[in-house]
């Protein structure tokens, strides 16, 4: 598979991974458990940040791969490396608060983000 197509697939899998990550946290509600956060409502800034991270950044990455040139490839590589770092740090939260269901999703999200970052850097280098 061509690297650019693979990177686009990785971005789509990133969006799907975040959707699955959120869905897994919401599933207990179907069995009558409360899924409300103990801290109260989330601040608007945090909601905006997470919406940007889970949708806007991947969509920008896809658009950069579809329509961009060399500069777009570099921006995409930076976004892909940021996503790999974010998923690694987010996965490390499992150490503090273990969640077996997220243990299935988060490592795979990190692997996908890492492969995406590697391929994105290779595209920048012309390999």
Residue, then its C-alpha position, 0 to 999 in steps of 0.5 A: x500500500x502506498x505510504x500516503x494511503x496508509x497514513x490516511x488509513x491510520x488517521x481514520x483508525x485514530x478517529x475510530x479508536x477515539x470513538x471506541x475509547x469513548x464508547x467503552x466508557x459509556x457502555x456501563x450506562x446500558x446496564x444501569x451504572x452511572x457514568x457521570x464524572x465525579x468532578x462535575x461538568x467538564x470545562x468548555x476548554x477541555x471539551x473543545x481541546x478533546x474535540x479538536x484532538x479527536x476529530x479536527x487534528x485527524x481530519x487536518x492530517x487527512x486533508x494534508x495528505x490528500x491535497x498537500x505538498x512538501x510543507x503539508x507533509x512536514x505539518x502532517x508528520x508533526x501532527x502524527x508525532x504529536x498524536x503518538x506522544x498524546x496516545x502514549x501519555x493518555x495510555x499511561x493513565x492506565x497505570x493510575x486507574x486501571x481499566x481492562x476494557x481500555x487496555x484493549x484499545x489504548x495500546x493499539x491506538x498508540x501502535x497505530x499512531x507510532x506507525x503513522x508517525x514513522x510513515x509520515x517522517x519517511x514521506x518527508x524524507x522521500x523514502 
